Amino acid sequence: MRNNTEVFRGIAEHAVDSIFVTDREGRVTYQNPEARRIFGFSDEEMLGQFLRDKIRRYTSGSPFNPERSCLRSAVMSDQHTRDFPRTLVKKDGSTFPASCSVAPLHWDGACRGAIVYARDISAQTRMQDALLNSTEKLVIATDAAQLGHYDYYPQTGEMIWSDRMKQYFGLPPDAKVDDEVFFSCLHPQDRGRVQATIKAAFDPSAGGRYEAEYRTVAAEDDDVRWVAVKGRVFFNDEGIPIRHVGCTLDITQRKKAEKFAREASQHDSLTGLPNRPLLIEWFSHLLAMSDRAGDSGAVLFIDLDRFKPINDTYGHGVGDQVLVEVARRLQSCTRKEDIVSRLGADEFIVVLPRVGSTEVAAKVAQSIQEEIARAVPIDHLQLDVSPSIGVSMFPQHGRDLDTLIRYADLAMRAAKKDGRSGYLFYTPDLDQKAGESRRLEIRLKQALDSNGMALFYQPIIDIDSGDLTGAEALVRLPAGNGKMLGPDEFIPVAEAAGLIDRLGEWVASEACRQHQVWREAGLPPVSIAINVSPAQFRQRAFAAQLARTVDRSGMDPECLQIEVTESMVMDNLPETIATLNQIRSMGIHIALDDFGTGYSSLSYLSSLPLDKLKIDRSFIRQIGSHERSQSVTEAIIALGRSLNLKVVGEGIESEQAWDYLRSHGCDQGQGYLFSKPLPAEEFELWYREHLRLHSRPQRTRFH
C-alpha cells in the first residue's frame, strides 16, 4: 500500500503551482520544486520559517497581516480559501502578482496546518489589462502564460478559441466551436451549474464578471481535466451584451493535491482504512440501508491483545506491519458493503449493515477472532495477537454511531475481563457496571488525593521454625461503613483511569514509611513485600522511582521485596530482565508471584534475577485432596531448590497444608492459619505477641 505522504509528494513535485505546506502557526514544513525555482529560497532558508515573513512585504506598523489571517481562517474554520490576489516577494527582492489559495491540511482526524498554492499571474495580469485594447495582444499574453482564451460576439455568433483553450477541451486546433460544442465538452455533473453562472453574467445588473471551476472531458479518451475560468461580458449603452471574453487555466494538478489532502484527512495514514470522521459520515447511509431492508446492523469494537509487547520487543516498524496485516484480514472477513475503520493504536471498528440477527453478527465476530489469531509472519518472526471484541446492535441499542461505539467498547472491555481473545454483546447491565466503575474511580482519586488509602499486612512465616520472616503489604480502599475493598476490585479501574502509577508509588512509599515506624518502635526488622501491577512495571522510570522512594524513607533496601507475576515478566523478557537486574542491584529482593498458573514453561526461570517463588494459593488449598496440586507443588519446591530460590506457599489455611509443605521442604508460608491481613496497628500487636510466644522453646501452632 502506497504511503499517502509519497503520493502527495509525487503530485507536488510535478505541479506547475508553487506549493507550500505549513503547520498550524504558519511555519513552512515543505516547499515543492516550483516554489524553490520561483522564489529562490533553498529548503534550509525556508523550512521552519513563517511563510508570511519570507514571501510578503508589509508597511511598517501595519496591523493587518493578510497571509496570517488566511492561514488562521483555513486552519480554524476548516474552509478552503481560494484565489485571492497577492503581490509576492522573491529572494532577490523582486515582486510579482500571484493568485493564491489556502486549504486546511488534515492528518489522523485533526487539522495539522495548511497547504498554500501560489501561481505567478504576471502574464495573466498583463493580459487582463490588454483585453479592452486588442484581441491579438490578449492571445499573445495568454499563450505566454499557458492560459486558454476565448472571445465571443453574441450579436454575430462568432466565437474564437485559442489553441490552448481547444486543448483543454480535447479538440484539435482546426475544430469549429460554438455554444453547443462548449457545453457538450463539459462534465455532465458540471454542465447545468456552468450554464447558470454564464447566464447570470449576461444580466447587466450583475456586473458582467464571473468565475467558475469545472471539469472538461476530452472527446478522444474521456480524460477529465479541471479548468478554472474568469470571464467578463461587455454591454453597450442600452445594456445589450456585445462581447464575452475570458481566460482559462488548467488546475488539474491543484485539484489532485486538494483531493489527496481531503482523502488523507479521512483515512488512516498507515492502513488506508477510513478514520472516525469518515466512518461517522458514512454511517448515516449504512443506517438508512438497514432501515430500508428492515434489518438490524452491528458495530464491532476490536482491541488487539498482546500487541504492546510486539512494539516494545521488535519496534514500531514491526508493529506497524502487524497492524497493516490485521487491517487486511479484517477486510477479508467482511462484505463490500461493510465498513472497516481504524480508530487509532490497536483499535478497530467494523460496521455491519443488514446482518438481520445477533447470530449473524456472532458468526462474523467468530470469523474475525479466528482470522486475526493466526500467526502473523514478519520476516523471520511468527507473531501472535488476538482480538477482544465487543458488539452493539442498531437500531436496538441506538441510532447514532458514538453511542453504538461506546456500547461496543463497554462490551469489549467486559470480554477482555472474562478472558482475552473473546467476544461479547452489549447488554444494559454493562452501563450499570460502567457507572459503578466511574464511581469507584472517583472514590479512588479522592482517596489518593487525601491519603485515604490503607495498607494491610499479612505475616510470612518460616515454615520450619515458625518465625516471622516478613509481611506482604496489601492495599485496601475504604468503601464506607467500615468496609474495605481489595485490590481485585479497584486495580483494573486504576489501570483504566491512568491512576496505577500514583497508586503504586503510594504503596511503595507507605510500606517503606511503616517499616521505619516499626523499627523506631523497637521491633526487629522484617522484609516487606509489595505487589507491582503490569502497567506500573512497564513504565520506563519504574526502577528509578522505586529507588528514590526507598532512599527518601531511609529504609534498608534489603528489607524490601517486590512481587511480579509470570505474565508480566514474559510480555517482554529482555526488557524485563534488564529492569529486574537494575532493581536487584539496589539490594531489593524479587519474588515471582502466583507461580504455576502462567505460561507453564520453566525454561526461562534460570535467566531471571529472582529470590523467591510463590506457589499459587489454588494449589495449596487443594493440597490435601488433589493429586495434581500435590504434584505441581512438589515440582515447584524441587525447582526452587535447584535454582537456589526460596519457595513460599500462599493461602495456607490448615495445619495439614502446613505439615505437607514442611515435609516437602517448602521454605516459607502465609495464609489465614497464621493471620489474616491486618492494619498496621494490629499487625504491630500481632508481631509483639508472636515475639513473646516464640521466646519460649516449644513450637507454636497458629489458630
C-alpha positions in Angstrom: 0.0 0.0 0.0 1.5 3.3 -1.0 2.2 5.8 1.6 0.0 8.8 1.5 2.9 11.1 2.0 4.6 9.7 -1.0 1.5 10.2 -3.1 1.3 13.8 -2.1 5.0 14.4 -2.8 4.6 12.8 -6.2 1.9 15.2 -7.1 3.5 18.3 -5.6 6.9 17.6 -7.1 5.4 17.9 -10.7 2.9 20.6 -10.0 3.1 23.9 -12.0 1.9 25.8 -8.9 4.2 26.8 -6.1 3.1 24.7 -3.2 3.9 25.3 0.5 2.8 23.1 3.5 2.7 24.9 6.8 2.0 23.9 10.4 -0.9 25.5 12.3 1.2 28.6 13.1 2.2 29.2 9.5 5.7 27.8 9.6 6.8 26.1 6.4 7.3 22.4 6.6 7.6 21.7 2.9 8.1 23.5 -0.4 7.9 21.9 -3.9 10.5 22.3 -6.7 8.4 25.0 -8.4 8.4 27.1 -5.2 12.2 26.8 -4.9 12.5 27.8 -8.6 10.1 30.8 -8.4 11.1 32.3 -5.1 14.8 31.2 -5.0 14.8 30.0 -1.4 16.6 26.8 -0.5 15.0 24.3 1.9 17.5 25.4 4.6 16.4 29.0 4.2 12.7 28.3 4.1 11.8 25.3 6.3 10.8 26.3 9.8 10.3 30.0 8.9 7.0 31.8 8.9 5.7 31.8 5.3 4.4 35.4 5.6 7.9 36.6 6.6 9.6 35.1 3.5 7.3 36.0 0.6 5.4 39.1 1.7 6.4 42.7 2.4 4.3 44.9 4.7 4.2 48.6 5.5 5.9 49.3 8.9 3.3 49.4 11.6 0.6 47.8 9.6 -1.8 46.0 11.9 -3.2 43.7 9.3 -1.4 40.6 8.1 -3.5 39.1 5.2 -1.5 35.8 4.9 -1.6 35.1 8.6 -5.3 35.9 8.6 -6.0 33.5 5.7 -3.9 30.7 7.2 -5.6 31.0 10.5 -9.0 31.1 8.8 -8.2 27.9 6.8 -7.0 26.1 10.0 -9.6 27.3 12.4 -12.7 27.3 10.2 -11.7 24.2 8.2 -12.6 26.1 5.0 -10.7 26.4 1.7 -9.8 30.0 0.9 -9.3 30.2 -2.8 -8.0 32.6 -5.5 -7.1 35.7 -3.5 -4.6 38.0 -5.3 -1.3 38.9 -3.7 2.0 40.6 -4.6 4.7 38.3 -3.5 8.5 38.8 -3.0 11.3 36.6 -4.3 14.6 36.1 -2.5 16.3 38.7 -4.8 13.7 41.4 -3.7 11.8 41.4 -7.0 8.0 41.2 -6.8 5.3 39.6 -8.9 1.5 39.3 -8.7 0.2 35.9 -7.8 -3.1 34.0 -7.4 -3.1 32.2 -4.1 -5.3 29.8 -2.2 -5.1 28.1 1.2 -6.6 24.7 2.2 -6.6 23.1 5.6 -4.4 20.0 6.0 -5.9 17.1 7.9 -4.0 14.2 9.3 -5.2 11.4 11.7 -8.5 13.2 12.1 -7.2 16.6 13.1 -6.2 19.8 11.3 -2.4 19.9 11.3 -1.8 23.0 9.2 -2.4 24.3 5.7 -1.5 23.8 2.1 -0.8 27.1 0.3 -0.9 27.3 -3.5 0.7 30.3 -5.4 0.8 30.8 -9.2 2.7 33.6 -10.9 -0.1 35.5 -12.8 2.1 38.3 -14.1 1.2 37.4 -17.6 -2.4 36.9 -16.7 -2.5 40.4 -15.2 -0.9 41.9 -18.3 -3.4 40.0 -20.4 -6.4 41.3 -18.5 -5.1 44.9 -18.9 -4.9 44.4 -22.6 -8.3 42.8 -23.1 -10.0 46.1 -23.9 -7.4 47.1 -26.4 -6.7 44.2 -28.6 -7.7 40.6 -29.1 -4.3 39.9 -30.7 -2.4 41.2 -27.6 -4.7 39.0 -25.5 -3.9 35.9 -27.4 -0.1 36.5 -27.2 -0.3 37.1 -23.4 -2.5 34.1 -22.7 -0.3 31.8 -24.7 2.8 33.0 -22.9 1.1 32.3 -19.5 -0.2 28.9 -20.7 -3.7 30.2 -20.4 -6.6 29.4 -22.7 -8.6 32.3 -24.2 -12.0 32.7 -25.7 -13.8 35.7 -27.4 -17.4 35.6 -28.3 -19.6 38.1 -30.0 -23.3 37.5 -29.2 -24.7 39.7 -32.0 -23.0 37.7 -34.8 -22.5 34.4 -33.0 -18.7 34.5 -33.8 -16.7 32.5 -31.3 -12.9 32.5 -31.2 -10.9 29.9 -29.1 -7.2 29.8 -28.6 -5.3 26.6 -29.4 -4.7 26.0 -25.7 -8.4 26.5 -25.0 -9.2 23.8 -27.5 -6.5 21.6 -26.0 -8.3 21.9 -22.6 -11.5 20.6 -24.2 -9.8 17.8 -26.2 -10.4 19.5 -29.5 -8.0 19.7 -32.5 -6.6 23.2 -33.4 -8.8 23.4 -36.5 -12.0 22.5 -34.8 -15.0 24.8 -35.2 -16.6 25.8 -31.8 -19.8 27.2 -30.7 -22.0 27.1 -27.6 -23.2 23.6 -28.3 -19.6 22.2 -28.6 -18.6 24.1 -25.5 -21.3 22.7 -23.3 -21.1 19.2 -24.8 -17.4 19.0 -23.6 -18.3 19.9 -20.0 -18.6 17.1 -17.5 -22.3 16.3 -17.2 -22.3 17.0 -13.4 -20.9 20.5 -14.0 -22.9 21.4 -17.1 -26.0 22.9 -15.5 -24.0 24.9 -12.9 -21.8 26.5 -15.6 -24.8 27.3 -17.8 -26.5 29.1 -14.9 -23.3 31.0 -14.0 -22.8 32.3 -17.6 -26.5 33.1 -17.9 -26.4 35.2 -14.8 -23.3 37.1 -16.1 -25.4 38.2 -19.2 -27.7 40.2 -16.8 -26.3 43.9 -16.9 -27.3 44.3 -13.2 -24.9 41.6 -12.2 -21.8 43.5 -13.5 -20.9 41.0 -16.2 -18.0 39.3 -14.3 -17.9 35.7 -13.3 -15.6 32.9 -12.1 -16.1 29.1 -12.2 -14.3 25.8 -11.9 -15.4 22.9 -14.0 -14.3 19.6 -15.5 -13.9 19.0 -19.2 -14.0 15.6 -20.8 -11.7 15.1 -23.8 -13.6 13.7 -26.7 -11.0 11.1 -27.6 -10.1 9.4 -24.3 -12.6 10.7 -21.8 -9.7 12.2 -19.8 -11.0 14.5 -17.1 -9.3 17.9 -16.8 -10.1 20.6 -14.3 -10.3 24.1 -15.6 -10.7 27.5 -13.9 -12.3 30.3 -15.8 -12.6 34.1 -15.3 -14.9 35.8 -17.8 -16.5 39.1 -18.5 -19.5 40.2 -20.5 -19.4 43.7 -22.0 -22.6 45.7 -22.7 -23.4 48.7 -25.0 -25.2 51.7 -23.7 -28.6 50.0 -24.0 -27.4 47.1 -21.8 -27.2 44.7 -24.7 -24.3 42.2 -24.4 -21.9 42.8 -27.3 -18.8 40.8 -26.3 -18.0 37.9 -24.0 -14.3 37.3 -23.2 -12.4 35.2 -20.7 -9.3 33.1 -19.9 -9.0 29.6 -18.6 -6.3 27.9 -16.6 -5.6 24.2 -16.2 -5.9 23.5 -12.4 -5.9 19.6 -12.6 -2.7 19.2 -10.6 -4.0 21.5 -7.9 -7.3 19.6 -7.7 -5.4 16.3 -7.4 -3.4 17.8 -4.5 -6.6 19.0 -2.9 -8.2 15.6 -3.3 -5.2 14.0 -1.7 -5.4 16.3 1.2 -9.1 15.7 1.6 -8.7 11.9 1.4 -5.7 11.9 3.7 -7.9 13.7 6.3 -10.5 10.9 6.1 -8.2 7.8 6.0 -5.7 6.3 8.4 -2.3 7.0 7.1 -0.9 3.6 8.0 -3.6 1.2 6.9 -5.5 3.3 4.5 -8.8 2.4 6.3 -11.4 5.1 6.8 -10.9 7.0 10.1 -13.5 8.0 12.6 -14.7 11.3 10.8 -15.3 9.4 7.5 -16.9 6.5 9.4 -19.4 8.9 11.0 -20.1 10.4 7.6 -20.8 7.0 6.1 -22.8 5.6 9.0 -25.9 7.5 8.2 -26.0 5.8 4.8 -25.4 2.4 6.4 -28.2 3.0 8.9 -30.6 4.0 6.1 -29.6 0.9 4.2 -30.5 -1.3 7.2 -33.8 0.7 7.7 -34.9 0.1 4.1 -34.2 -3.6 4.4 -35.9 -3.8 7.8 -32.8 -5.5 9.2 -30.5 -4.9 12.2 -26.9 -3.8 11.9 -23.9 -4.4 14.2 -20.9 -2.4 15.4 -17.9 -4.4 16.4 -15.2 -2.8 18.6 -11.9 -4.7 18.2 -8.9 -4.3 20.5 -5.8 -6.4 20.0 -4.4 -8.3 22.9 -0.6 -8.8 23.3 0.1 -6.0 20.8 2.1 -3.8 23.1 4.8 -6.4 23.8 5.4 -6.7 20.0 6.0 -2.9 19.7 8.2 -3.0 22.8 10.3 -6.0 21.7 10.6 -5.6 18.0 10.0 -1.9 17.5 7.2 0.2 15.9 8.2 -0.8 12.4 7.2 -4.4 13.0 4.2 -3.3 15.0 3.0 -1.2 12.0 3.4 -4.2 9.7 1.2 -6.2 12.1 -1.5 -3.5 12.1 -1.5 -3.4 8.3 -1.9 -7.2 8.2 -4.7 -7.1 10.7 -6.5 -4.4 8.6 -6.2 -6.7 5.6 -7.6 -9.7 7.4 -10.5 -7.6 8.8 -11.4 -6.6 5.2 -11.2 -10.2 4.1 -13.7 -11.2 6.8 -16.3 -8.7 5.7 -18.5 -7.8 2.8 -18.1 -4.9 0.3 -21.0 -3.1 2.0 -19.4 -3.4 5.4 -17.0 -0.7 6.7 -13.7 -1.4 8.4 -12.2 1.5 10.2 -9.1 2.1 12.4 -9.7 4.3 15.5 -6.0 4.5 16.4 -3.4 2.5 18.1 -4.6 -1.2 18.1 -8.3 -0.4 18.0 -10.6 -1.1 15.0 -14.3 -0.7 14.2 -16.3 -2.8 11.9 -19.8 -1.7 10.9 -22.1 -4.4 9.5 -25.4 -3.2 7.9 -28.1 -5.7 7.3 -26.9 -8.6 9.5 -30.5 -9.4 10.5 -29.8 -11.1 13.8 -27.2 -11.4 16.6 -26.4 -14.9 15.4 -25.0 -13.5 12.1 -23.1 -10.8 14.0 -21.7 -13.5 16.3 -20.5 -15.6 13.3 -18.7 -12.5 11.9 -17.1 -11.9 15.3 -16.0 -15.5 15.5 -14.6 -15.4 12.0 -12.6 -12.2 12.8 -11.4 -13.8 16.0 -10.1 -16.9 14.2 -8.6 -15.0 11.3 -6.7 -12.5 13.5 -5.5 -15.2 15.9 -3.5 -16.8 13.1 0.3 -16.1 13.4 1.4 -13.0 11.5 4.7 -13.7 9.6 7.0 -10.7 9.6 10.4 -11.5 8.1 11.7 -14.5 10.2 9.2 -13.9 13.0 5.8 -15.6 13.7 3.9 -13.0 15.8 0.7 -13.7 17.8 -2.0 -11.3 18.5 -5.6 -12.0 19.4 -8.7 -9.7 19.4 -11.1 -8.9 22.2 -14.4 -7.9 20.5 -17.4 -6.0 21.8 -20.7 -5.9 19.7 -23.6 -3.5 19.8 -26.6 -3.7 17.5 -28.5 -1.0 15.7 -31.2 0.3 15.9 -31.8 -1.8 19.1 -29.0 -0.2 21.1 -29.1 3.2 19.4 -29.1 5.1 16.1 -26.0 7.3 16.4 -22.5 6.0 16.0 -20.9 7.5 19.1 -23.4 5.7 21.3 -23.0 2.4 19.5 -19.2 2.6 19.7 -19.4 3.4 23.4 -21.6 0.4 24.0 -19.4 -1.9 21.9 -16.4 -0.6 23.8 -18.1 -1.5 27.1 -18.8 -5.0 25.8 -15.2 -5.3 24.6 -13.8 -4.4 28.0 -16.1 -6.9 29.6 -14.9 -9.5 27.1 -11.3 -8.7 28.0 -12.0 -9.2 31.7 -13.7 -12.5 31.0 -10.6 -13.7 29.3 -8.6 -12.4 26.3 -9.5 -13.4 22.7 -13.3 -13.5 23.1 -16.3 -11.5 22.0 -19.3 -10.3 24.0 -22.6 -8.5 23.1 -23.6 -5.2 24.8 -26.3 -5.5 27.5 -27.8 -2.7 29.6 -26.2 -4.0 32.8 -22.8 -3.1 31.3 -23.9 0.5 31.6 -24.6 0.0 35.3 -21.2 -1.7 35.7 -19.6 1.2 33.9 -21.3 3.6 36.2 -20.1 1.7 39.2 -16.5 1.8 37.8 -16.8 5.5 37.3 -18.0 6.0 40.9 -15.1 3.7 42.1 -12.7 5.8 40.0 -13.9 9.0 41.8 -13.6 7.3 45.2 -10.1 6.1 44.3 -9.0 9.6 43.1 -10.3 11.2 46.3 -8.5 8.6 48.5 -5.2 9.2 46.7 -5.6 13.0 46.9 -6.4 12.8 50.7 -4.1 10.0 51.7 -7.1 7.9 52.4 -5.8 4.6 51.1 -4.8 1.9 53.6 -2.2 -0.9 53.7 -2.8 -4.2 55.4 0.0 -6.6 56.3 -0.1 -10.4 56.2 2.7 -12.3 58.0 5.1 -14.6 56.1 6.3 -17.4 58.3 9.3 -19.6 58.2 7.6 -23.0 57.9 10.3 -25.0 59.7 10.8 -22.7 62.7 7.5 -20.7 62.8 9.5 -17.5 63.0 8.2 -14.3 61.3 10.3 -13.6 58.2 8.3 -10.8 56.6 5.0 -9.4 55.7 3.1 -8.8 52.4 1.7 -5.3 52.1 -1.8 -5.4 50.6 -3.5 -2.2 49.5 -7.1 -1.5 50.5 -9.6 1.2 49.5 -12.1 2.4 52.2 -15.6 1.9 50.8 -17.6 3.5 53.7 -19.5 1.8 56.5 -16.2 0.3 57.8 -15.8 -1.8 54.7 -12.5 -2.2 52.7 -12.2 -3.0 49.0 -9.5 -5.4 48.0 -7.1 -4.8 45.0 -9.0 -7.1 42.7 -11.9 -4.7 42.8 -10.2 -1.4 42.1 -6.8 -2.2 40.4 -8.4 -2.6 37.0 -10.2 0.7 37.5 -6.9 2.3 38.5 -5.2 1.0 35.4 -8.0 2.1 33.0 -8.1 5.6 34.6 -4.3 6.1 34.5 -4.0 6.1 38.3 -1.9 3.0 38.7 1.4 4.9 38.8 0.2 7.1 41.6 -1.2 4.1 43.5 1.9 2.1 43.1 4.1 5.0 44.3 1.9 5.5 47.3 2.0 1.8 48.2 5.8 1.7 48.0 6.2 4.9 49.9 3.7 3.9 52.7 5.3 0.4 53.1 8.8 1.9 53.5 7.5 4.6 55.9 5.6 2.0 58.1 8.7 -0.3 58.1 10.7 2.6 59.6 8.0 3.3 62.2 8.2 -0.3 63.4 12.0 -0.1 63.6 11.8 3.1 65.7 9.2 1.3 67.9 11.9 -1.3 68.7 10.6 -4.2 66.5 13.2 -6.4 64.8 13.3 -5.6 61.1 11.4 -7.9 58.7 11.1 -8.0 55.0 8.1 -6.0 53.5 6.8 -7.3 50.1 4.8 -5.1 47.8 2.9 -6.1 44.6 3.6 -4.4 41.3 1.0 -4.2 38.6 1.9 -4.9 34.9 1.1 -1.3 33.9 3.3 0.1 36.6 6.2 -2.3 35.9 6.1 -1.4 32.2 6.9 2.2 33.0 10.5 3.0 31.9 11.0 5.1 35.1 9.7 2.4 37.5 13.1 1.2 38.8 14.4 4.8 39.2 11.2 5.8 41.0 11.4 2.8 43.4 15.0 3.7 44.2 14.0 7.3 45.1 11.2 6.1 47.3 13.4 3.8 49.3 16.2 6.4 49.6 13.8 9.0 50.9 12.4 6.7 53.6 15.8 5.7 54.9 14.7 2.0 54.7 17.4 -0.6 54.2 16.7 -1.8 50.6 17.5 -5.4 51.7 14.2 -5.3 53.7 12.1 -4.6 50.6 10.8 -7.1 48.2 8.7 -6.6 45.0 6.4 -9.3 43.7 5.8 -9.7 39.9 3.7 -12.3 38.0 4.7 -14.7 35.2 2.6 -12.9 32.6 4.3 -9.6 33.5 7.8 -10.9 33.0 7.0 -12.8 29.8 5.5 -9.8 28.0 8.9 -8.5 27.1 11.6 -10.8 28.5 14.8 -8.9 27.5 13.5 -5.6 28.9 12.1 -7.4 32.0 15.5 -8.9 32.8 17.2 -5.5 32.4 14.7 -3.9 34.8 14.8 -6.6 37.4 18.6 -6.6 37.3 18.5 -2.8 37.9 16.2 -3.3 40.9 18.2 -6.2 42.3 21.4 -4.2 42.1 19.9 -1.8 44.7 19.6 -4.7 47.1 15.9 -5.1 46.7 14.6 -8.7 46.6 12.3 -10.1 43.8 9.6 -12.8 44.1 7.7 -14.4 41.3 4.1 -14.4 42.5 1.3 -16.9 41.6 3.8 -19.3 40.1 2.4 -22.3 38.3 -0.7 -20.6 36.8 1.1 -18.7 34.0 2.9 -19.9 30.9 3.7 -23.4 32.3 7.2 -23.0 30.9 10.1 -23.3 33.4 13.0 -22.8 31.0 13.1 -19.0 31.3 13.5 -19.1 35.1 17.2 -19.5 35.1 17.6 -16.2 33.2 15.5 -14.2 35.6 17.2 -12.5 38.7 14.8 -13.9 41.3 15.0 -14.6 45.0 11.7 -16.4 45.7 8.9 -18.4 44.0 5.4 -18.1 45.5 3.2 -21.2 44.9 -0.2 -20.0 43.9 -2.9 -20.4 46.6 -5.1 -22.5 44.2 -2.7 -25.4 44.6 -2.2 -25.0 48.4 -5.9 -25.1 49.1 -6.3 -28.5 47.4 -3.1 -30.0 48.5 -4.6 -32.5 50.8 -7.1 -34.0 48.3 -6.0 -33.1 44.8 -3.2 -35.2 43.4 -2.3 -32.8 40.6 -2.0 -29.9 43.1 0.4 -32.0 45.1 2.5 -32.9 42.0 2.7 -29.2 40.9 3.6 -28.1 44.4 6.4 -30.7 44.8 7.7 -29.8 41.3 7.9 -26.1 42.2 9.6 -26.8 45.5 12.2 -29.0 43.7 12.7 -26.4 41.0 13.2 -23.7 43.6 15.8 -25.8 45.4 17.6 -26.5 42.2 17.8 -22.8 41.4 18.7 -21.8 44.9 15.4 -19.9 45.4 13.2 -19.6 48.5 9.8 -21.1 47.9 6.7 -19.6 49.6 3.3 -21.3 49.9 0.3 -18.9 49.7 -3.1 -19.4 51.1 -2.2 -21.8 54.0 -5.4 -22.3 55.9 -4.9 -25.7 57.7 -2.2 -27.4 59.7 -2.5 -30.3 57.2 -1.3 -28.0 54.4 1.5 -26.6 56.7 2.7 -30.0 57.6 2.7 -31.1 54.0 4.7 -28.1 52.8 7.1 -28.5 55.7 7.7 -32.2 55.0 8.4 -31.5 51.3 10.9 -28.7 52.0 8.9 -25.5 51.4 10.7 -22.6 53.0 8.0 -20.1 53.9 4.3 -19.7 54.0 1.4 -17.2 54.5 -2.3 -17.6 55.0 -5.2 -17.4 57.4 -3.7 -20.2 59.5 -1.1 -17.7 60.7 -3.1 -14.5 60.3 -5.4 -12.6 58.0 -4.1 -9.3 56.6 -4.1 -6.7 59.4 -4.0 -2.9 59.6 -0.6 -1.6 60.6 -1.5 -1.1 64.3 -3.0 -4.6 64.6 0.0 -6.1 62.8 2.3 -4.5 65.3 0.3 -6.0 68.2 0.4 -9.4 66.4 4.1 -9.1 65.9 4.8 -8.4 69.5 2.6 -11.3 70.7 4.4 -13.5 68.2 7.8 -12.5 69.5 6.5 -13.2 73.1 5.3 -16.7 72.2 8.4 -17.5 70.2 10.7 -16.6 73.0 9.5 -20.0 74.5 11.3 -23.1 73.4 8.3 -25.1 72.3 7.0 -24.8 68.7 4.0 -22.5 68.3 0.9 -23.6 66.5 -1.3 -20.9 64.8 -5.0 -20.9 65.2 
